[in-house]
């Protein structure tokens, strides 16, 4: 099969992903599901992995690796014990590739926190390829009402946005600021609106603020390097917020988000980054949020199929992965790019 393989960590401008012919994975276990990939989303975390930004976190643990962790494909073969999916079904794979299914986290429905979780495209081979092998227990059926190109981003930016919005305690009459608009942020805006929240979108990019307006944000505030000026503008237009969600990978953005919420408010951090200052007497809550459990994933797909949730995508050929990631690095992708083998 064809796959875009990463053999060395390097700047995306050097085109480190190489299109290669490699052996197809083979069904070996009873719960294996063999998929022909129809679409795989391109995530900024793929870029961080490829360029070595996450080497200090041990990501990727080994090379070579096939990146890509938001995948939709059609079941072509199954292991002998597979019961819940059949040949011809369309299913998705999120970053949570598998977990141990034995620890307290797994027993409590928090498989995404499992210490032995496998991550698609990092510790397990990913979706920048024509085929992939997965476990029946960790694939999610995709309804016919969503095509593969628009379904694929549900399996990373979608689940990331859904989980973070839920952690922000959304409700009618409550305001939420979303820091960073793009593949994740444009979905978080819509999900927060489904809960009735007033959404204030923040980005340094005018194009992304325009996207936020199209997605239903109640207000947009341009992010500025001067934190004092940004907070002054926010307070003038909105006052302090009930909650904030940070998708921008910036310590300054996290600090600004913390200062943007009311005393007793909630800040959800969905990216790597430090919290520079925390004033305990303001009684604010800071939460981390990362992907989601299998139930979270199924709930999101159902929500998407039953609502007006709009996934904004542009499609590209598998061989164009380097070029797409280079555009993503320069913030030239409006929302989500999807590779189609």
Secondary structure, 3 states (H helix, E strand, C coil): CEEEEECCCCCHHHCCEEEEECCCCCCCCCCEEEEEEEEEEECHHHHHHHHCCCHHHCCCCCCCECCCCCEEEEEEEECCCCCCCCCCCEEEECCEEECCCCCHHHHCCCHHHCCCCEEECCCECCCCECEEEEEHHHCEECCCCCCHHHHHHHHCHHHHHHHHHHHCCCCCCCEEEEECCCCCHHHHHHHHHHCCCEEEEEECCHHHHHHHHHCCCCEEEECCCCHHHHHHHHHHHCCCEEEEEECCCCHHHHHHHHHHEEEEEEEEECCCCCCCCCCHHHCCEEEECCCCCHHHHHHHHHHHHHCCCCCCEEEEEHHHHHHHHHHHHCCCCCCEEEEEC
